[in-house]
Each structure stands twice: as structure tokens, then as C-alpha cells.
Amino acid sequence: MKTARVKQKVSELHKMKEKDKLSFELTIQRKRNIWDETRQSKLIHSILAGFLIPNLSGSRGETMLHILDGNQRLSSIFDYIDGKYKLVGVPNVDGVELKGKKFEKLTHDLKQRILDYKFEIDVIEDATQEEMEEQFYRLNNGVPIRPIELIRADLGDSVLKFVERISSLPFFDKKVNLSKTAKRRFVDQELVLQILLLVQHPNTGFSSKEIRAFVKELRKGGVEDVLQAKMENASAFLNEAFASDSNKPMTFLKKTHVPMLLKLVLDLQKYALEITPQQFAGWAQPFLENPLAEYKEASQSGSARRENVQRRLTVMREAFNAHFKTQLEADEVAAAAETVQK
């Protein structure tokens, strides 16, 4: 692996993007457009007013420059040049009012100031995928960033693509009560990892330490095709269960409930219980809208702790069994019973 430092104008980088020679699409990279318009506007103002802006970093392939650090800065500048937002909350520059102005409404001088701005880019060359992931991790280590954003860098390409695929299914995308900001910060993908963890380690909690240890397992062993199919089927079951004419998320489908629900559906499908999606929703919605006191307590502060994850799962399972007169058991109990029978 070799490193170099180059300088390139914004106009040159913008042309590279238009010619598909600049990429933000490394699977380990953050999603684009995490910044709101206020933060984007401040960046544009920094360029126009002469404030310092951090360098970029990237990895050069044969025909592509992959941005490792600087995604938000570049995408914010490109979106402004492309007329996707107006400046908000920024002071005048050189006596020119900026508030409410798109790029096309700036003076020629101010437009050129943006287009001619030179970024210094620290570039690594001849890097493997693992080296790029490690570089991404080191660049972001210690920066205010959610644990899942670093954990994603450890998943490896194939597992990450599966997690992304599941999180983009209609149940996660349309029904689960997550804000756009939460999705941009990969909370939906974090839920998928929690479900996988709960399936493969039934006694777990959802702490960052537990998830990071599990991610190392996933990277080595991947996700079996059978489990992938089961996850897709369970997601489809819940999507049908919580059918709605509205595209708005359902307020009772909070993130703390989702791993429990999906695990429960995986169990009822495992034992081939004849419960329709509509029957399931008829029980689940009232349960989640007015949860039992013990479940509610385990869903509040410290909800990721092992004891609270296990309490939620147990209370939900017991309520399900009582309603449908079934006998779904915890995985370890069911496994022990099968061993005795053999």
C-alpha cells in the first residue's frame, strides 16, 4: 500500500463524479446526505469566507477514486452546485447576501470561488479491501460517530450487502417507526444485526461489545442461505401483518420491539404454527400499544442490556403463548427437550 497527497479543484472533482470516476459507494462508507441544510450551508459559507476545511482522503483504483473520508463535504458541495438546496442561516460575504440563494443565483465571482476551491486529498494506492476498511476505521476512530457506523466496516462485503438488503425490505423501510435521520445513521441495519445475533445467540444482549464480537463471527462464517431466506420470509410476514394504506411508519413499531417481533415470527414459522399475518397483528398491535409493565420497563433506559433484552423476549413470548394457546419455548429450553427425546 502506498500513499500520496494531491490537490484538486472542486470543479475537477465534480466532473469526475459526472464521468463516474469518483465514488462514494464503498460498502463501508457512510450514507450520503446525513447533514441537514444548515450544516451544508455552513460548509459553503466556509469556502466563500475563507475558513479552513479538513482534507479529504481516498483510495485510487484503476479508473476510480473512492472517497474514504469527506463523503458529506463533497456531496454537500456537489448538491449545492447541482441546485438541490438553498443557503440557510449564513451571513453575507463581501457584502453579498447569501441567505435563500441557490448556486445559480450567486455572483460569478462567488461561483468561481466554490468551483476553484482546492481540496488536498490523501490518497492510498494498491490497497486491498481489508486495508481500505482498516483505513476507514482509523480515520473515524475517536470521532463522534455511532458504533454501528464503525461496526459496518468490520462486516465484510457479502454480509453487509445482505444486511442492507433486509433493511431495505418493505417492513423495515415503510413500517418500522424510524426517522429518516435514523435510517441515514444505519439504525435499520443495526436492527437486522440484532435479530441475527438473537437467532444465533439466544441469551445475548445488544451492547456494542456483544455486537462487535458477533460481527467477527459473521465476517468469518457469513449468513447461511437458509437463514437469509427465513429472514426474508419473516419480514414479508410482518409486512403483510401490518398492512396499511398509508406510507407512514407505524408509531407502535418502535426499534426496541422489532428484534423481538421478528424472532417470534421466526419461531412460529419454525414450528409451522397456523397463524395468519392478520391474526398475528390482531394480537401484536394491542400488545405493543399498551405493553405490560414488565415489558415496558425493560424497553426504557438500558434496553440494550442482556437482562432487558431477555425480559422483553420472555414477556412477549409468554403473552403470545397465552393469546394463541401455544407453547413456544426459549431456544435453549427447546433444544434441551429435543436432546432428552433423542
N, C-alpha and C positions, 0 to 999 in steps of 0.2 A: 504494500500500500504506500502510495506517495502523496504528498500534499503540496499545494501551490496556492498563491494568492493572486487573484486577478481583479481588475476593475472593469465594470460595465455600466453603461448608461441605462436608465430606466427605459428609454426608447428602444434600445437594443434588446433588452430582456423582454419587452412587450412583443417585439417582432418574433423573438424565439418562441414565445408562448403561442403566437398565432400560427407559426410554422410547425408546431408540435415538436419543438426541440427543447422545451422547458417543461418539466413535470413536477407537480405537487402530489403525484399519485402513488408514492411508495406506500405500501400497506401499513408501515409503522408510523406514518405521518399523521398529525392531527387533521381533523376535518377542516375544510375551508370555512371562512366567514364566521368564526367564533366571535369576533369583535363586533360590537354594535356600531352604529353610525357615528356616535360621539367619539369613540376611540379611533375609528378610521379617520375622522375629520382632523383629530389632533395630530395624527401622523402626517397628513397632507400639509397641515399648517407648519409642522416641524421642518418639512422640506422647504416650504416657501419662506419661512422666517430664519432659516439657517441653524436650527437646533441639531445637535448630534443624534444620529440614528445608528443603532447597533449594526455590525456587519452581518452578512449572510453566510451560510455555509451550504455546501452541496457535494454531490458525488457525480463525477463525469463518466458517462458511458460512451459507446462508440459514436452515437448521434444525439444523445440526450443529456441534459444537465438536470439531475434530480435534486430538488431543494430539500435539505435536511433540516435547516433552521432558518426561518424567515418566511414561512408559508403565509402567515397572517399579514406581514408587512407588504409582501409583493402582491398578494391577492387584493388587499385593500387599495393599493395604488392602481393596479390594473382595472379594478371595478370602477374606480373614480374616473380614470381615463375613458373607460367604455360607457360612461354616463349612467351608471347604476345607482348613484346616490348623490344627494346634495350635501354641502358642508353645513354642519350644525355646531353651534356653541364655540366658535373660534373667533379671535379678534382680527382686526384689519391688518393687512400687510402693505407697507409702503403707501398708506393712505387709501388702499383699495378695500372695499367691504367684501368679505368672503361669505358671510352667512347667507345660506339659501342658494348658493351658486354651484351649478354643475361645472365640469371641466370645460365644456364648450363655451361657457359664459365668462370664463376668465380672460384677462387681457393676454395678448400674445406673449408678453414678457413673462407672465406668471406661468403660462402653459409651458414655455420653453424651460423655465426653472425646474419644473417637475420632470419633463422629458430628458433634460440634460443631467439630472442628478445622477452621480456615480456611486454605485454600491461597491464596496470591497467585498469580494466573495472568497472565502477559504474553501478550496476545492480538494477533495480526496480523489485519487485516481487508482485504477486497478484494484478496487475494493470488492471483497466478497459480500454476499447478502448479510452474513453474520457480522462482518466488520462495519457495514453501514448501520445495522441495528445497534451495535455497541456504541458507535459514534453518536447516534441519535440519543441513546440513553445518557451518555456522558454530557452531551450538550444540555440536556434538560434536567439532570440530576441536581437537586437543590433549588430549582426554580419552582415557584408556586404553580403546581400542576397536579391534577388529580391522579391518584395511584393507578387507576385503570389506564391512563394515557401512557404511562411507562410500562405497565404490565403488558399492554398490547405489543410492545416492541419485543417481548420475550416469547410470544406465542408461535412465531414462525408463520410462513406464508399460508400453508394449507389450512391450518387450524383457524387462523384469523379470517380467512375467506369464508369458512363455514360459519363462524360466529357472526360475521357480517350478514351472511345470507339469512340466517334465522332471525336476526334482529330486524331485517327488512320485510319479514312476512307481515301480512295484514294485521294479525293480532297485536304484534309489538308496535307496528308502525301507526296503526289507526286507533286501537282500542285501549292500550295501556296509557295511564294518565301520566305522561311525561311531557314536559315543555320542550319547545324547540331548542332552547339553550341546553337542557339536559341531554338531548339527543346529540347535539353538537359536541358535548363533553363525554360521549360514549356510555351514558348510563344504561341505555338499552343493551349494549353489548356486554356491559358488566352483569346485567341480569341473566343473560344467556350463560355466562361463565358460572354464575352462582348455581344455576339449575344443573349444569353439568357436574359441578362439584358435589351437589346434594345427591345426585344419582350415583356417583362413583364412590362417595364417602358420606354415607347417610348420617353419621354423627357429627358432621362438621359445623363450623360457624362460617361467617362471611368476612372475617377480618382480612386486611390486606396481606398479612403474613400467610394466612391459610390459602388465599387465592394465588399468591405468588408461588408457593410451594406446589400447588396443583398445576399451575401453568407449566412448570418444568416437566411434570409428568406428561401433560398434553403434548408438549413440543417433541418429546421422545416417542410417545406411542400414538399420537393422533387421536381422532374420534372415529370409532368403528362405524362402518356403513350402516349397520343395524340400528345403532343409537341415533345416527343422523336422521334416519327415516322415522324413527319413533318421535324424535323431537319435532319434526315437520308435521307428523300426524297429530300430535298433541296440540300444537299451535293452531292447526286447522280446526280441530275440535272446539277449542276455546273461541276462535274467531266466529264459528257458527253459533256457539252458545250465546255469545254476547252480540248478537246481530243488532244492527241499528241503522236507521235511515240517515242518521247524522254522521258526518265525518269527524266530529269532535270526540276526543278521548273520553272514556267513562270515568267519572270522578272517583268511583269506589275501587277502580283497578289501580291502586297505588303500588309503587315499586316494591314495598315490603311484602305485598301479598303475592306477587307474580311467581316467584320461585316455588312457593307452597302450592299454588294452584296447578302449575304445570307438573310438579312432582305427583300430585294427587291424580291428575289425568293420566300420567304415565302408568301409575299403579292400577287404576281401574281398567285401562286397556291391557295391561299385563295379565290381569285375571279375567279378562273378557267379560266384564260386568255389563249387562244390558241396560245401560243408562244413556239416554239420548242427550245431545248437547242442550236441548231445551229443558229437560228435566234437571240437568246439572246446573244450568243458570238459575232455575227456579229455586234451588237451594242456595247456591253460592252468592247471588246478589244480596239477598236479605242478610246472610251471614256477614258479608263484608261491609254492608252499610251500617249494620248495628252489631259489631263484633262483641263476643263475650268479654267480660272484664279481664280475664287472664290473657286472652289473645291480644286485646288492646294494649295492655301493659307491656307485653313482650314486643309490641310494634313501635314503641316510643323510644326514648333515649337508650342507646346501647343495643339497638335492634340487630346489629351485626354480630354480637357476641354469641358464642356457641349455645349457651343456655337459652337465650331468647329465640334463636333460630329454631332450636329443637322444641321449645314450648309452643311456638306458632304452628309448627308442623303437627305436633301431637294433638293440640286442641282442635285444629282444622280437621284432622283425620277422624277424631272421635265424634265431632259434630256431623261429619259426613256419614259415618257408620250408623249413628243414631237416626239420622233422617232417612237413609235408604235401607236400613236394617241389613247392613253388610258387615263384614269382618276384616276389612283391610287392616293389615298389621304393619308395624315398622319393619324395615328391611331385615334388620338383624334378628328379629323375632321370627319372621317368616323363614329365614334361612335356617335357623336352629330347628324349627318344626320339620322342615324338609329333611334335615340330617337325621333326625330321630326316626322319621318314617322310613328312611332307607335302611 
